[in-house]
Amino acid sequence: MTRSSAPVRAVLVGAGHRGVLYSRYAQVAPDQLAITAIVEPDPTRRERWGAEFGIPHAARYASLTDLPDAGEVAEAAIDATMDQDHVRTATRLLAAGYDVLLEKPSAQNAQELMTLAEAQRTSGRILMICHVLRYATFYTEAKHRILAGEIGEPLSIEMAEHVSYDHMSMAYVRGRWGSSEQSGSSMLLAKCCHDLDLMTWLCNSAAPARVASSGSRGMFIPERAPQGAGTRCLSDCSIEATCSYSARRLYVELNGWQEYVWEQEEHVSPELDLDQKLESLRTDNRYGRCVWRAGNDVLDRQSVSVEFADGVLGSFALATNTPAPSRTLHVVGTAGEISGALEEGTLRVRRIRTDAAASFDEEMIKTSVTGDMHGGGDRPLVADFVRVVRGEPASVSSTQFADSVNGHLLVFAAELARQEHRWVELAELQTVTGA
Ligand SMILES: NC(=O)c1ccc[n+]([C@@H]2O[C@H](COP(=O)([O-])OP(=O)(O)OC[C@H]3O[C@@H](n4cnc5c(N)ncnc54)[C@H](O)[C@@H]3O)[C@@H](O)[C@H]2O)c1
């Protein structure tokens, strides 16, 4: 149903790093989106972002239970709460009549995915998942070329993700995704649900049928701690000055990962001075902990093999602790191939020729590389959500729930396959999810 051309009114649910980033679309495209309400339990964040987005005090809520049904203060919701809150908050928003843009992972297991699917079906509302990479030019260009038949019919797809040592140690060792026991998300779910989603989206002439996986952990364990390593870089470590993971070097001297490392200090002051930062890392900041003794329990390498129902073979490899981040792609079809690395901003398309001039054609396509971690996908995702809510045609990247479910199912099936050392049929999980 097409609604009016007025900006879509949205409530921001979870005013953390991601939620604020998406909401900023309202500042660059006020004719498209207006943030008219906020739900955030943390009073500092609630008031800070409530003021920034010009939200009336009456529409700043501490809890979802206080938010009125859709129509009064907003008709859409940006749900950027933490992983373990997604299903609970999104089902509530859908039941209250909101169209929802939900952060990934949409659910933490197949059972939860079923609950979410059911909530979406019964509400009839729009539910889109924040698979931002689908909107990065690198992947949309590959998708368009595949859809246009430029490489013929896809036969195989190889993908890899290399998580850099600074990103790995910040988020998946010291940070909130370092322990699946605490976050509820495996490494494959937290980091690579994007990649498996891309695999199913790029080769979507058929659904994935079965999956195998293996993985291990052995990098950030106490047994690997070098001689002289302590428990915190700046309190009891004698190798801090030469350690690659020094919190001082990574978060103060190199200024990396600011939005994560200092967020817990936000209530004190968003602008800590140098001494305050060092003191924080020395005492209670989780990002000041020794990487070998931070309690990391998520895998640091994993491989996933996928068979699609039409015979397409997919393979995905996760490697971590690389000097630089990179995501690579190689799709081979009956008439050609597409390959490239996201961070290099180039896709190479080769087509088999039929004349005698050369054995193949080659085209190099420049894709934009932006400063954000998602190849420029964050903002176009929100723009697409707004279009869909307005009843306008969605883009080719559209991450509507029904079209986003296979990537998550693949993650859950791969984890089961890894734990049980066997091929897992997706149908095993589909009986659980009813997908
Ligand atoms: N799409 C991506 O590529 C991508 C990248 C990074 C993170 N993420 C995901 O985004 C999500 C948010 O991550 P973040 O770093 O912004 O986290 P964050 O902790 O900065 O933000 C979450 C916010 O939700 C609030 N909150 C908690 N319970 C709530 C509730 N019941 N109702 C409303 N608000 C509530 C918290 O107080 C916090 O302010 C996570 O699930 C994460 O996995 C996605």
PDBQT file of the ligand as one rigid body, heavy atoms in Angstrom, charges set to zero:
ROOT
HETATM    1  N1  LIG A 501      24.733  -4.649  10.497  1.00  0.00    +0.000 N 
HETATM    2  C1  LIG A 501      25.994  -4.702  10.886  1.00  0.00    +0.000 C 
HETATM    3  O1  LIG A 501      26.889  -4.857  10.083  1.00  0.00    +0.000 OA
HETATM    4  C2  LIG A 501      26.345  -4.577  12.347  1.00  0.00    +0.000 A 
HETATM    5  C3  LIG A 501      27.609  -4.112  12.745  1.00  0.00    +0.000 A 
HETATM    6  C4  LIG A 501      27.879  -4.001  14.108  1.00  0.00    +0.000 A 
HETATM    7  C5  LIG A 501      26.915  -4.381  15.028  1.00  0.00    +0.000 A 
HETATM    8  N2  LIG A 501      25.716  -4.871  14.598  1.00  0.00    +0.000 N 
HETATM    9  C6  LIG A 501      24.661  -5.286  15.546  1.00  0.00    +0.000 C 
HETATM   10  O2  LIG A 501      23.968  -4.122  15.962  1.00  0.00    +0.000 OA
HETATM   11  C7  LIG A 501      23.403  -4.350  17.250  1.00  0.00    +0.000 C 
HETATM   12  C8  LIG A 501      23.690  -3.158  18.126  1.00  0.00    +0.000 C 
HETATM   13  O3  LIG A 501      25.075  -3.014  18.312  1.00  0.00    +0.000 OA
HETATM   14  P1  LIG A 501      25.691  -1.700  18.964  1.00  0.00    +0.000 P 
HETATM   15  O4  LIG A 501      27.148  -1.805  18.882  1.00  0.00    +0.000 OA
HETATM   16  O5  LIG A 501      24.993  -0.500  18.390  1.00  0.00    +0.000 OA
HETATM   17  O6  LIG A 501      25.213  -1.907  20.470  1.00  0.00    +0.000 OA
HETATM   18  P2  LIG A 501      25.016  -0.815  21.618  1.00  0.00    +0.000 P 
HETATM   19  O7  LIG A 501      25.134  -1.506  22.909  1.00  0.00    +0.000 OA
HETATM   20  O8  LIG A 501      25.879   0.377  21.340  1.00  0.00    +0.000 OA
HETATM   21  O9  LIG A 501      23.505  -0.366  21.427  1.00  0.00    +0.000 OA
HETATM   22  C9  LIG A 501      22.413  -1.110  21.904  1.00  0.00    +0.000 C 
HETATM   23  C10 LIG A 501      21.505  -0.145  22.657  1.00  0.00    +0.000 C 
HETATM   24  O10 LIG A 501      20.278  -0.807  22.959  1.00  0.00    +0.000 OA
HETATM   25  C11 LIG A 501      19.856  -0.366  24.238  1.00  0.00    +0.000 C 
HETATM   26  N3  LIG A 501      18.868  -1.329  24.740  1.00  0.00    +0.000 N 
HETATM   27  C12 LIG A 501      19.075  -2.462  25.460  1.00  0.00    +0.000 A 
HETATM   28  N4  LIG A 501      17.885  -3.058  25.726  1.00  0.00    +0.000 NA
HETATM   29  C13 LIG A 501      16.933  -2.305  25.139  1.00  0.00    +0.000 A 
HETATM   30  C14 LIG A 501      15.506  -2.403  25.050  1.00  0.00    +0.000 A 
HETATM   31  N5  LIG A 501      14.842  -3.418  25.621  1.00  0.00    +0.000 N 
HETATM   32  N6  LIG A 501      14.832  -1.457  24.375  1.00  0.00    +0.000 NA
HETATM   33  C15 LIG A 501      15.485  -0.431  23.798  1.00  0.00    +0.000 A 
HETATM   34  N7  LIG A 501      16.849  -0.264  23.854  1.00  0.00    +0.000 NA
HETATM   35  C16 LIG A 501      17.553  -1.214  24.508  1.00  0.00    +0.000 A 
HETATM   36  C17 LIG A 501      21.138  -0.297  25.036  1.00  0.00    +0.000 C 
HETATM   37  O11 LIG A 501      21.003   0.493  26.196  1.00  0.00    +0.000 OA
HETATM   38  C18 LIG A 501      22.087   0.324  24.004  1.00  0.00    +0.000 C 
HETATM   39  O12 LIG A 501      22.080   1.736  24.053  1.00  0.00    +0.000 OA
HETATM   40  C19 LIG A 501      23.996  -5.656  17.757  1.00  0.00    +0.000 C 
HETATM   41  O13 LIG A 501      23.035  -6.667  17.642  1.00  0.00    +0.000 OA
HETATM   42  C20 LIG A 501      25.157  -5.919  16.810  1.00  0.00    +0.000 C 
HETATM   43  O14 LIG A 501      25.405  -7.298  16.615  1.00  0.00    +0.000 OA
HETATM   44  C21 LIG A 501      25.422  -4.944  13.288  1.00  0.00    +0.000 A 
ENDROOT
TORSDOF 0
